Amino acid sequence: MVRKVILSVAASVLVLLLIALVVGSSGEGLSRSGNGEPIYIYGDEAFTSENGVNGGSGTVDDPYIIEGLRLVSRWSDYGIYIDHTTRYFIIRDCAVERACAAAIYLNTVSNGRIEDCQLTRNAKGVYLLNSRDNTFTSNLIAENNYGIVMMANSRNNEIGKNSFLENGLDLLDRGRGNMYKEDVSVKEVAPTVEPVEKEQTPAAPVSEAPSAEPMEPLEGEAPAVPLPPVQTPSQATTD
C-alpha cells in the first residue's frame, strides 16, 4: 500500500514538472509569430508561411514543417487544425494547452507526422476523423480528458514512443487497422465499430468559425476535466 502511494505521488510530481517546463517555455501563450492564434490549414495550398509553415515542399523527402509553436488555446476549440490534405508534413516541438476540443485536430488528412510535441490539459490531445497513414511519436500527452482519439474511418495510423500521463483515457480507437509500437506507454483501445460514412464539408476559416468541427459526445466518456466555456475570439478580446 505504501509503495503504491509513493509511486502515485512520484507520478504526479513528474507530471507537474513536465507541465511546468511546457508552461515556462510558452511565456504568455504566444506563438512564434507573436499572436497566439490557432493554426488552421484547409487543403494542400494552405501550407504557407502565414499558416505557420516554415519549411519544406510537401514531398515525402521534403515535408512541410510546422515547429516551435507555443499555444495556450483558452478560448479556442483547437490549437492546430489540418483539414482535407494529402501532402507530407511534420508538426514538431509544439506545445498546445487548454484547447476546448483538441490540441491537434486532423480531419480527412493523410501523410502527417506529429513528433516531440507537448499536448496538455486539453479536452483531447489529438483527434482524428477520417484520417489515415499518419504517425504520432515521442510526444508528451498529459492531463487531457482523452489522449488520442481515432474516429470514423481513421486507419493505418501509427502510434509509438509517446508518454501518456494522467489522462482520463489515453487512447480511444474506433477506426480500423491502426498500429501501435510495442514501446507505446499505455494503450486502451475501444471495440472497433463500423465507420459512419458521411459527406465531409469544408470548415470555415478560423475567424468565421472557431468551432470548426462538431464534436459528438463519446459513449462512456471519462469524467471531464473542467474547461472554460467556448468563446469566440471577439468575445475573448472584449473580456
C-alpha positions in Angstrom: 0.0 0.0 0.0 2.8 2.4 1.0 4.6 1.6 -2.2 1.5 2.3 -4.3 1.1 5.7 -2.6 4.8 6.6 -3.2 4.5 5.6 -6.9 1.4 7.7 -7.3 2.9 10.7 -5.7 6.1 10.3 -7.8 4.0 10.1 -11.0 2.1 13.3 -10.0 5.3 15.2 -9.3 6.7 14.1 -12.7 3.6 15.3 -14.5 3.7 18.7 -12.7 7.4 19.1 -13.5 6.9 18.3 -17.2 3.9 20.7 -17.5 5.8 23.4 -15.6 8.6 23.1 -18.3 6.0 23.5 -21.0 4.3 26.5 -19.4 7.6 28.1 -18.6 8.7 27.8 -22.1 5.4 29.1 -23.5 5.6 32.5 -21.9 2.1 34.0 -22.0 0.8 31.6 -24.6 2.4 33.4 -27.6 3.3 31.5 -30.7 6.5 32.0 -32.7 4.7 34.7 -34.7 3.7 36.5 -31.6 -0.1 36.5 -32.0 -1.0 33.2 -30.2 -3.8 32.4 -32.7 -4.8 28.8 -33.6 -3.4 27.4 -36.9 -6.0 26.4 -39.5 -5.0 24.8 -42.8 -7.6 23.7 -45.3 -6.3 22.0 -48.4 -2.7 21.5 -49.6 -2.5 25.0 -51.0 -2.8 26.4 -47.4 0.5 25.1 -46.3 2.0 28.6 -46.3 4.2 30.7 -44.0 1.2 32.7 -43.0 -0.3 29.5 -41.6 2.8 28.6 -39.5 4.8 26.6 -42.1 8.5 27.4 -42.0 10.0 25.0 -44.4 9.5 22.1 -46.9 7.8 21.5 -50.2 5.3 18.8 -49.2 7.0 15.8 -50.7 8.0 12.6 -48.9 11.6 13.6 -48.9 10.9 17.3 -48.1 7.8 17.5 -46.0 6.3 20.8 -44.8 7.5 21.8 -41.3 5.4 23.4 -38.6 7.5 23.7 -35.4 8.2 25.7 -32.3 4.6 26.9 -31.7 3.5 27.7 -28.1 -0.3 27.9 -27.9 -2.5 28.3 -24.8 -5.9 28.0 -26.5 -8.1 29.1 -23.7 -10.9 30.4 -26.0 -10.3 28.2 -29.0 -11.6 24.7 -29.9 -8.2 23.7 -31.2 -4.5 24.7 -31.4 -3.6 23.2 -34.8 -6.3 22.1 -37.2 -5.3 20.4 -40.5 -8.2 19.8 -42.9 -8.5 17.8 -46.1 -4.8 17.5 -47.1 -2.7 14.8 -48.7 0.8 16.4 -48.8 3.5 15.3 -46.4 4.0 17.4 -43.3 5.6 17.3 -39.9 4.4 19.1 -36.7 7.2 19.0 -34.2 8.3 20.7 -31.0 5.0 22.4 -30.5 3.1 22.9 -27.2 -0.6 23.2 -27.0 -2.6 23.7 -23.9 -6.3 24.1 -22.9 -8.0 23.6 -26.3 -11.7 23.1 -25.8 -12.0 20.4 -28.5 -8.5 19.1 -29.4 -4.9 20.4 -29.3 -4.3 18.9 -32.7 -7.2 18.1 -35.0 -6.9 16.1 -38.2 -9.9 15.9 -40.5 -9.5 13.9 -43.7 -5.8 14.1 -43.5 -3.0 11.7 -44.7 0.8 11.7 -44.6 1.2 13.7 -41.4 3.7 13.2 -38.7 3.4 14.7 -35.2 6.5 14.3 -33.1 8.2 15.8 -29.9 5.0 17.8 -29.1 3.6 18.6 -25.6 -0.2 18.4 -25.5 -1.5 19.1 -22.0 -4.8 20.0 -20.3 -6.9 19.8 -23.4 -10.3 18.1 -23.9 -8.4 15.8 -26.3 -4.7 15.8 -27.1 -5.2 14.6 -30.7 -8.4 13.9 -32.6 -8.5 12.1 -35.9 -11.6 12.0 -38.2 -11.4 10.1 -41.4 -7.6 10.3 -41.4 -5.1 7.7 -42.4 -1.4 7.0 -42.8 -0.3 9.5 -40.1 2.4 8.9 -37.4 2.5 10.0 -33.8 5.8 9.5 -32.0 7.8 10.9 -29.0 5.0 13.2 -27.8 4.1 14.1 -24.2 0.3 13.8 -23.9 -0.7 14.6 -20.3 -3.8 15.6 -18.2 -6.3 15.6 -21.1 -9.8 14.2 -21.0 -8.6 11.9 -23.8 -5.1 11.4 -25.1 -5.5 10.3 -28.7 -8.9 9.6 -30.3 -9.3 8.0 -33.7 -12.8 8.1 -35.1 -14.9 7.5 -38.3 -12.7 5.6 -40.8 -9.4 6.6 -39.4 -7.0 3.8 -40.3 -3.4 2.8 -40.8 -2.2 5.4 -38.3 1.0 4.5 -36.3 1.4 5.4 -32.6 4.6 4.7 -30.6 7.1 6.1 -28.1 4.6 8.6 -26.7 4.3 9.4 -23.0 0.7 9.3 -21.7 0.3 10.7 -18.2 -2.8 11.3 -16.1 -5.3 11.4 -19.0 -8.9 10.4 -18.4 -8.4 7.8 -21.2 -5.1 7.5 -23.0 -6.2 6.0 -26.4 -9.6 5.5 -27.9 -9.6 3.8 -31.3 -12.8 3.5 -33.3 -11.0 3.4 -36.6 -9.6 0.3 -38.4 -6.1 -1.1 -38.9 -4.3 1.4 -36.7 -0.8 0.2 -35.4 0.8 0.5 -32.0 4.5 0.1 -31.5 5.4 -2.3 -28.7 7.0 0.5 -26.7 3.9 2.6 -26.5 3.4 3.7 -22.9 -0.3 2.9 -22.3 -3.0 1.5 -24.6 -6.7 1.3 -24.0 -8.5 0.5 -27.3 -12.2 0.6 -27.6 -14.0 -2.2 -29.7 -13.9 -1.4 -33.4 -17.2 -0.3 -34.9 -18.1 0.2 -38.5 -17.4 3.8 -39.5 -20.2 6.1 -40.3 -19.8 7.4 -43.8 -20.8 10.9 -44.2 -20.0 13.8 -46.5 -17.2 15.9 -45.4 -17.9 19.6 -45.7 -15.1 22.2 -45.7 -14.7 24.1 -42.5 -14.8 27.9 -42.5 -11.7 29.9 -41.7 -10.9 30.3 -38.0 -12.0 34.0 -38.0 -15.5 32.9 -39.1 -16.0 29.6 -37.3 -14.0 28.9 -34.1 -16.0 25.7 -33.7 -14.6 24.2 -36.9 -15.9 20.7 -36.5 -18.9 19.5 -34.3 -17.7 17.2 -31.5 -20.2 14.5 -30.6 -20.0 13.1 -27.0 -18.4 9.7 -26.9 -20.1 6.7 -25.2 -18.6 6.0 -21.8 -16.7 9.3 -21.8 -14.3 9.6 -18.9 -15.1 12.3 -16.3 -14.2 15.6 -17.9 -11.5 17.9 -16.7 -13.2 21.3 -16.1 -12.7 23.6 -19.1 -13.7 27.2 -19.6 -16.7 27.9 -21.8 -16.1 28.2 -25.5 -15.9 31.8 -26.7 -15.3 33.4 -30.0 -12.0 35.4 -30.4 -14.1 38.6 -30.4 -15.6 37.7 -27.1 -12.2 36.9 -25.6 -10.9 40.3 -26.7 -14.0 42.0 -25.1 -13.4 40.2 -21.8 
